[in-house]
Structure formats: structure tokens, C-alpha cells
Amino acid sequence: MSTANTSLCALILFTLTACGGGGGGDTTQTNASNNTSNETSTDTSSDTNTTTNTSDNNAGSSGDNTSTDTSTDTTETAQAEDTVTYQLTFTRTWEADNFPTNFPGNSHFSPLVGLTHNADGFIFKPDTSASAGMVSMAETGSKFQLKEEISAIQNAGNSNYLIDESGVSGSAKSVTFTFEASQAFSLLSVVSMVAPSPDWFIGLESLPLFTDNQWLESQTIQLKVYDAGSDSGTRFGSANQATSPAEPIMLLTSDPTDSDFSAGVHSDSGAYIGMIEIKLMQ
């Protein structure tokens, strides 16, 4: 073969080889690209699934915890009983050594009378006129007329329990009894005559037993002396001297030479004439 032919053949062979090599390279790049894409897709799908599952699990757990916490934290306020029973003890502290001025030899307290009631069922209020029943109780110790007035209060729907108990006389120092109260009639009023006296008495006036959905557990009340305003006598043993017109009920203040009271207590020592202790029965 001549040199020219040899050169021509070599040129043709070179051209064919170059064309075939270029196509193989493109295919390899495409496959590599496709593999990379598939791996990316697979990894992304795996990540997505993982994230989704984690999110679902957390959401379920959070929902359960929230429900549990809400149920645990929410508590109902205990409903107080509608009707309860109290024990009341009235103790005298009125003696010759703490109230020596003209102290009477036959000192005592008349039988106690009272009621549990609502705001309209009171039997006395300071600075207002005493009812006929209150005057009778304060001057004579009788509770008959006052009990009739309490019956009228009950008939009007303003009370549901009458207190009708003995007083403290002779050598006795106290009297104890029980009474009932309800949420509708949760105020307590009770009175007793200071005997002997012109028209003096001790009393609780509308003591609240139920407030803020709770019953009063216990309380001790020191008692002051009231003047019913119907008699002008100045000493324990004074004869009847009707006051006309009658004056309003007020705390007793008297001349030191008569009975030595100031605003219902001893003017010098501040001593009280008696006390009432109230205790909720369980």
C-alpha cells in the first residue's frame, strides 16, 4: 500500500473511533445522573416518612397528655350541705366580783329564745324600736309574746327554726343546746333577759353562719348588754318606770353609781356579762 493510501485509512479509522467514544460517555453521565436522582428521592422519601411518623406520634402523645392534665387540674368545688346542726353554749360571766356596783342577790338570765332566719326575719336591731315581744322579754323574762312574733316570721317565710331553751339561774353557770340552720335561713338571733333589771337583755343579732359557700366552723361571741328603751330604771332592782315615748334599742350605758356600764360592758374593766360559743356539729 502506498503512503497516501495508508494515511487515508488511518484518517478514516480515527474518525470512526472518535464518534463511537462520545456516545458512550453521554450514556454514562445520564445513568450517573439518574442514579443520583434516585438516591436523593429515596433519601428524601425516607426522611419525609420519618418526619411524618414522628410528628404523628408527638401529636398523639401531646393530645393524650393535654387531656390528662386538663382532667387532673379541673376539680369541682365541694357543695356545702343545705342543712346543718350547731351546738350553742351560753355561759354567764356576770358575777359580784366583776360587776360589784349594786349587784343583785338573785342574779340570773331568763330562758333563751331566738331563731335562724333570713335578712327579713330579725327580732331586734339596735337603733330601732323594740317590738312588744322584745319588751315583754326584756322587762319580765317572758318569751310567750316573742315566740308568737317568731311564729309570724316563720309564717311569712323568713325563718325555719325556733330556739326555745332554758336560761341560766341559781348556781348554774351555763346552758348548752343544739339548733338547726339552712342555707336559706343562715342568720342567728337569740336573746335573754338580764334579771333582775328594768329592761336590759343580752343578745346575738343576725349572726351569719353561712358565707362564701362555707358554714361557720366555730365562734365565741362576748355578749354586751342592751337597753330595750321601754323602762327608765337605772339599777338592776329598780321599780318599773315606763319610758314614754319609748326609746330605740341601744347598748346600755349607766351612771357608775347605778350599775357601772358603758356601751354594754363594765365601764372600768371592760368585762362582759356573758358569752356564747357556737360549734358546727360534724
PyMOL commands that set and color helices and strands:
alter all, ss='L'
color gray80, all
select helices_A, chain A and resi 3-73+132-140+144-155
alter helices_A, ss='H'
color red, helices_A
select strands_A, chain A and resi 83-92+108-109+112-117+159-165+174-182+187-195+200-208+210-211+214-215+218-223+225-227+250-251+261-262+265-266+274-280
alter strands_A, ss='S'
color yellow, strands_A
deselect
rebuild
show_as cartoon
